[in-house]
Amino acid sequence: MHCPFCRHPDSRVVDSRTTDDGTSIRRRRQCPDCSRRFTTVETASLMVIKRSGVTEPFSRTKVISGVRKACQGRPVTEDALAQLGQRVEEALRATGSAELTTHDVGLAILGPLQELDLVAYLRFASVYRAFDSPEDFEAAVAELRTRPPTEEGGPGATPEVPEPVTAAD
């Protein structure tokens, strides 16, 4: 680590502490040449490989932005979106992999989003899974109907999904 004051190519770690959220380490360093102290922050990088092959750093903000579009007009708060973003990032970091595909990120979003809002989940899934027909939506709704209920009315509860209207009705 180069000293930011004299550009000496070495430094000595004086103190190390994890940040409050535990995602990074704050290190206090001292230059052996000029004796000045400075702070560095180390984080584990998490890279996303896009479909085009381009690699970019993971962005919780991008996850929240994408989910926000699916939640448009739904009773979802900014706090709930922030929590979803944090859950997605934690799940991705828990994989232990430094590089993930956009597909992996999408999969990590689907679970928490399904618990947050079923309509937003269907919207997101329709784009993520590239629904091509009404049958794709019907299959997704049927899948939601068959999942076991959790707390009554709470996140993850079995939704009240109306039966599809047919021409005979």
C-alpha positions as a printed Julia matrix, in Angstrom:
169×3 Matrix{Float64}:
   0.0     0.0     0.0
   1.56    3.29   -1.13
   1.62    6.15    1.36
  -0.79    8.85    0.11
   1.55   11.58    1.44
   5.05   10.63    0.3
   4.24    7.75   -2.11
   6.52    5.35   -0.23
   5.68    1.84   -1.52
   5.17    0.29    1.92
   3.15    0.85    5.08
   2.64   -0.85    8.42
  -0.78   -1.8     9.8
  -1.2    -0.21   13.25
  -4.83   -1.2    13.95
  -7.58   -3.26   12.26
 -11.3    -3.21   13.01
 -14.37   -4.53   11.26
 -17.03   -2.0    10.35
 -20.38   -1.98   12.16
 -22.12   -3.99    9.45
 -19.23   -6.47    9.23
 -18.8    -6.17    5.48
 -15.42   -4.45    5.51
 -12.27   -3.95    7.56
 -10.92   -0.54    8.52
  -7.14   -0.5     8.82
  -5.07    2.27   10.35
  -1.64    2.36    8.66
   1.62    4.2     9.23
   4.26    5.01    6.66
   7.77    3.86    7.71
   9.32    6.72    5.69
   7.37    9.85    6.72
   5.67    8.37    9.83
   2.28    9.81    8.86
  -0.86    7.74    9.46
  -3.75    7.04    7.12
  -6.81    4.81    6.97
  -7.78    2.21    4.4
 -11.01    0.26    4.07
 -10.97   -3.25    2.64
 -14.02   -4.99    1.24
 -14.4    -8.29   -0.54
 -15.21   -7.6    -4.16
 -18.24   -9.23   -5.71
 -18.28   -9.15   -9.5
 -21.21   -9.78  -11.83
 -20.69  -11.27  -15.29
 -23.27   -9.82  -17.66
 -24.73  -11.68  -20.63
 -22.43   -9.73  -22.96
 -19.43  -11.11  -21.07
 -18.6    -7.77  -19.46
 -17.76   -7.96  -15.76
 -18.78   -5.2   -13.36
 -18.92   -4.78   -9.58
 -22.13   -5.91   -7.86
 -24.42   -2.99   -7.12
 -27.12   -3.23   -4.47
 -28.49    0.02   -5.9
 -29.05   -1.65   -9.28
 -30.89   -4.53   -7.63
 -33.15   -2.11   -5.74
 -33.74   -0.06   -8.88
 -34.8    -3.11  -10.88
 -37.1    -4.37   -8.14
 -38.55   -0.87   -7.67
 -39.8    -1.02  -11.28
 -41.58   -4.3   -10.58
 -43.08   -2.79   -7.41
 -44.41    0.32   -9.15
 -47.93    1.04   -7.9
 -47.64   -1.62   -5.19
 -47.7    -0.98   -1.42
 -43.95   -1.53   -0.99
 -41.89    0.89    1.08
 -38.36    2.1     0.39
 -37.28    0.43    3.63
 -38.63   -2.9     2.38
 -36.71   -2.44   -0.88
 -33.52   -1.63    1.05
 -33.97   -4.76    3.17
 -34.54   -6.83    0.04
 -31.35   -5.43   -1.48
 -29.43   -6.31    1.67
 -30.87   -9.86    1.73
 -29.93  -10.38   -1.91
 -26.37   -9.15   -1.36
 -25.97  -11.3     1.75
 -27.25  -14.36   -0.12
 -24.85  -13.74   -2.99
 -21.87  -13.2    -0.67
 -22.82  -16.38    1.23
 -22.2   -18.4    -1.92
 -18.49  -17.74   -1.4
 -18.01  -16.98   -5.09
 -16.24  -13.78   -6.14
 -17.91  -13.8    -9.59
 -21.57  -14.4   -10.27
 -23.7   -14.26  -13.4
 -26.71  -12.0   -13.86
 -28.73  -15.22  -13.77
 -27.46  -15.9   -10.22
 -28.42  -12.38   -9.17
 -31.91  -12.8   -10.64
 -32.41  -16.08   -8.78
 -31.32  -14.42   -5.54
 -33.92  -11.67   -6.08
 -36.89  -13.96   -6.79
 -37.15  -15.53   -3.32
 -37.19  -12.36   -1.21
 -39.39  -10.58   -3.77
 -41.94  -13.39   -3.64
 -42.15  -12.9     0.13
 -42.41   -9.13   -0.26
 -45.13   -8.78   -2.91
 -46.62  -11.44   -5.17
 -47.68   -9.08   -7.95
 -44.21   -7.53   -8.08
 -42.79  -11.07   -8.05
 -44.87  -12.02  -11.11
 -43.84   -8.82  -12.89
 -40.15   -9.42  -12.19
 -40.37  -13.12  -13.01
 -42.1   -12.36  -16.31
 -39.09  -10.35  -17.44
 -36.42  -12.46  -15.74
 -37.83  -15.77  -16.97
 -38.84  -14.23  -20.33
 -42.52  -15.19  -20.27
 -43.67  -15.53  -23.9
 -47.34  -16.35  -23.48
 -50.3   -16.14  -21.1
 -49.67  -19.81  -20.31
 -46.34  -18.83  -18.75
 -48.19  -16.47  -16.38
 -50.8   -19.14  -15.64
 -48.06  -21.63  -14.77
 -46.4   -19.11  -12.44
 -49.72  -18.33  -10.72
 -50.47  -22.05  -10.39
 -47.05  -22.51   -8.78
 -47.86  -19.73   -6.29
 -51.19  -21.37   -5.45
 -49.56  -24.7    -4.63
 -46.9   -23.42   -2.25
 -47.57  -24.02    1.45
 -48.97  -21.12    3.48
 -46.91  -19.42    6.17
 -48.29  -16.95    8.72
 -51.81  -15.98    7.87
 -51.69  -12.75    5.89
 -47.96  -12.33    6.51
 -45.2   -12.33    3.93
 -45.18  -15.61    2.09
 -48.81  -16.37    2.89
 -50.77  -18.14    0.2
 -52.16  -15.41   -2.03
 -55.77  -14.9    -2.85
 -55.41  -15.33   -6.57
 -58.72  -15.24   -8.47
 -59.56  -18.02  -10.88
 -58.98  -17.07  -14.53
 -62.03  -15.87  -16.42
 -62.84  -17.9   -19.5
 -65.09  -17.13  -22.47
 -67.71  -19.58  -21.12
 -68.18  -17.49  -17.94
